[in-house]
Amino acid sequence: MNERPILVVAHAKRADTVAAALRVVDALSAAGATPVLPAADHDEFAALDPRFADVALLGSDVGLDELELAIVLGGDGTILRAAELVRGSGAPVLGINMGHVGFLAEIDRDDMDEAVSRAIDRDYDVEERLALSVRVKDAAGDVVYETWALNEATVEKASRERMIEVVVEIDGRPLSSFGCDGMVVATPTGSTAYNFSAGGPVIWPTVEAIAVVPLSAHALFAKPLVVGPEAAVAIEMLERTDGSGILWCDGRRSHELPPGARVVVRRSSRPVRLARLHPAAFTDRLVRKFQLPVAGWRGAP
C-alpha cells in the first residue's frame, strides 16, 4: 500500500521545470508521501537526473484510483495533460505556473515551496469545473468516437484551402447552417482560451454555461451563443462539404470528421477538480494575465 501517492507532472523540455520537479519529489518524500511520475515521463526524467529513477510510476506502481493529488509544474498545456492523466480518479489538480499567461494554475513558481507544503498538509479547497462530454457519430448514427474536454471541443476544417459546411443544432432543434472555418464549443474554463481568440465571451468560472462560437462563418446569423449547462449542442458536417473536418478536444485529442459526421457535445457527468490555495477574484486574474489598464480606479464608495 503506497502512502499518500501524489502525482508530479512537469514539462521535461525545460531545465528549470525539471529542477522544480526534483524539489517537489524530494519534499514529498521527506514528508512521508509517495511521489509518482507518469509512466511516459519516467525514462526522459531519469535520463536528465538519475534521482528520478526510483520514483513510483502511475499505472504500474500506483493505481489511478489511489492518487490523492496531482501537482503540476508548467503552463495551461501541462495542466490539461495532467487533467487527462487523472481523468477517472477523484484526484484534484494543483497547478504551479512555470509559463506566462496561464489561467488554470493556482500560483506562480515563486510560491512553489509554500504550495507543496500546503498540499502535504491538505490545506487547500477543491473547485469543480464543468467539463464536456463529446461524441462523434457517423452518417448512420453510430457512435464511433467518445472523449471529453475541459476547455473546448472544436470542429475545424482539415484543409487550409476549403471551408466546411455545417448545421448547428441546440437541444435537438436545428438553428442554422453555413460555411465556416470551424466551430468552438467551450466551457467557462475554456472561455479565456480558444473561445477568447475566436471572439467568444469571457464567462466567469462560477457560471454554468456552454459557449458556441463560429469561426469565420459565411452567414448573417453566426454570432457567439451562450446556452445552458444541460443543453446538447450538435454540429453536423453536411454531406455537401467538399473535404473533411477534424475534431480537436483541448488541442490534445483529435478525430477525423468526414462529410455526414455529427459531433454531439454536452455537459460531462464528471467535472474536473482543481485544488485552490488562495480565494481570488476572477476579475483580478483577468487584469493580471492580460495586463488590463485599471489606473484611476478609486474603488467602490
N, C-alpha and C positions, 0 to 999 in steps of 0.2 A: 504494500500500500504506500503510494507516494504521499509525502507530507506537503500539503498545500501547493499543488502544481500551478505555476504561473507561467504562461506563455510569453516569450520575448520575441517580438517581431521587429526587424530592423532592415534597413537598406544596406546590403553588403558592398555596394559600389563606392561608398564614401568612408574615408578613414575615420573622420570624427564620429560617424554613426556607429561604426564597428567598435571604437574605443568606448563609446557610451553604452553600447550593448554589453560589453565586458564588465563595466562598472555595475550595471543593473544585475547581471548574473552573479557577481561577487556579493552584492548587497543582499540579494535574495538568499543565497547560500548561507551567508553569515547569520541571517535571521531565522534559519531553520526551514525556510521554504524550499521548494524544488523548482529551479529554473528549467524551462522547457523550450526547445527550439523546434520550428517546423522542420520536418524531415528533409524537405527540399533544400533547406538552407545549410544543413549541417556540414557538408563537405566543403562548401565555399568558406564558411566561417572558420572551420578547423584549419584550412589551408592558410588563412590570414593570421590566426593565432592558435597555437596548439591547446590553449586552455579551454577552448570551446569543445574539444574532442570528447570530453566526458559528460557533457550536458545531455540530459534526457531528451528523447525525441518524441514528438507528438505522433500518435498512431501506433508506435511500437512499444515505447516505454510507458507512455501515459495516454490513456483513452480520452477522447474528446469530451465525454461526459464527466470526466474527473476535473477538468480545468476550473480553477477559481476565478481567474482574471487573465486578460491579455494586456501586456504593457507594450506599447508601440512607439518606436523611435523613427520619426520620419514625417513626411507631409501627408496630405489627404490621400494620395495614391496608396501609400503604405498602410494607412488606416483602413482603406477599403479592402485591401488584401487581407488584413487581419480579420475584418468582419466576415470575409469569405471563409477564412480558416476556422473560425469558431462557430460558424453557422451550424445550428443543430444542437449547440450546447447553451447553457444559461450564462456563460461567462461574459461579463461586460468588458468593454474595450476602453483602456485608458491611453489616450494619445498624448505624446510629448512631441511638440512641433520642432523638427530639425530643419524645416524648409523656410518658405517665405509666406505666401498667402495660404494659410490653412484654416479652414473653418471647423474641422472635426476635432482637431487637437484641443486638449484641455488647457495645457500650459506650454510655455516655451522652454528651450533647453536649459536656460539659466536656473530654473527651479526643479531640475530633474531629480536631484537627491532628495529634496523635500517630498516630491511626488512619490518616489519609490518607498520612502519611509511611511508615508500615509497609506500607500497601497498595502504594505505589510501589516499596518495596524488596522486595516479595513476601515479607514477613516475617509470614506467617500460616499456620495449618493449615486444612485443609478437612474439614469434618464432613458426612457424608452422612446425610440424614434420610429415613426411609421415607415415600413418597408413595402415594396411592391412584389406581388406575385405575377409572373409573366409566363404566358403560354403561347406557343405557336401552333396553329392548326393548318393543315394542308387544304387543298381545294375540295377534298372530300369531307372535310370537317373533323379529321382525325388529329389528335394531339401528337405532334412529332417532336416537340422540344419544350422543356419546362425549366425555368430558372427564377431568379429573384433579383431585386435591385434595392440599394439603399439611396442612391442619388437619383438615377433616372434610367428609363428604358428608351432607347431611340431607334426609330426606323429610318434608315438612311439609304440614299441611292448608292449602289455598288460601283457604278461607273461615273467618273467625273463629268463626262460629256452629256449624260442623259438624266433627266429628272424622272421621278416615279409618279405614277397616278394612284392616288389613294382615295378611299372613302372613310370618313371618321364616323364612328358610332358611339353614342353615350347611352348606357343603360338599355341596350337592345334597340335603340331607335337611331336611324341614320341622321347625321347632322349636315354633312356637306362632302362633296368630292372635288378634288382639284389636283393639279400637278404641283409638285414641290421637290425640294431637295431632301426633305425628311420631316419627321415629327418627333418631338421630345415629350415624353410623359414623365414628370418629375415629382418628387416628394418635397415637402418643406425643407428637408435637409439638403436636397439637391437643388433648391431654388437659387443658391448662390454659385452653382457650378455651370453646367452646360445651359441650363434653363436661363440663367442670367445673361450669358453671352448671346443667346438667341432672342433676347428682348422680352423674356418672360418676367412675371412679377416675383419680387422677393417676398417670401412667405415666412413669417415668424415660426420658429420650431414648435411653439405651443399650439399652433393652428393645425388642425387635422384637415388636410385637403390635398388634392392632386391637381397639378398644373398640366395643361395640354397646350403645347406651343408648336405651330407650324414653322418650318424652316424654308424661307424664300418661296412662299406659296404664290401661285398664279391664280389668285381668286380675290374677290371683293370681301367675302366673309371668311377671313382666315386670320382671326385675331387670337391672342393668347386667351385661354379659358381656365377658370378655376372651378373644379367640380368637387362634390362632397367626397369624404373619405371612403364611403361604401359604393361609390359609382364604379361601374365597369366601363372601361374605355377600350374600344376595339378599333384597330386600324387594318383595313383590308388593302392588299396590293391588287388593284384592279387588273383583270385579265388583259386589258389593252395596254398595260405598261410595257414599254419597249426596253426590256432589260430586267435585271433582278435588283433586289434590295438586300439590305443586311440589318439584322437586329444587333444592337450593342447594349449591354447592361453594365452600367458603371464603368464603361470603357474597358472591361475585363473579360466578359463572356459574350460570345457572338454566335449567330446562326444565320445562314443564308435564307433569303426570302424570295422564292420565285413568284411570278405572277399567279394570283389566286390565293396566296398565303394570307393568313389572318393572325394578327397579334392581339391577344387579349390581356389587358393589364388591369389589375385590381389590387386592393389592399391585401397585403400578406397577413395571415393569422399570427405570424411570428415577427415581432418588432426586433430592431437592432438595439442592443443595450449599451449605452455609453456611461463610463464612470466619470463622475464630475467631482472635482475637489473644491471649486470656488463657484458659488452662485454669481452669475454675471449677467447683466442686461444684454440682450441680443443687439440692441441699438449700439452699445459701446463696442461690441465686437465688429459690427459693420463699420463704424467710424475708424477703428484701429486698423482693420485689414485693408480697407480701401482708402485710408488716409483722407477721410472726408473733412472738408473745412467746417469747423464749428466755432471759429474765433468770433467773439462778440456775444456769445450766449451768456445770459446772466442768470439763468436758472428760473425755475417756477417761482412766482411770488409767494 
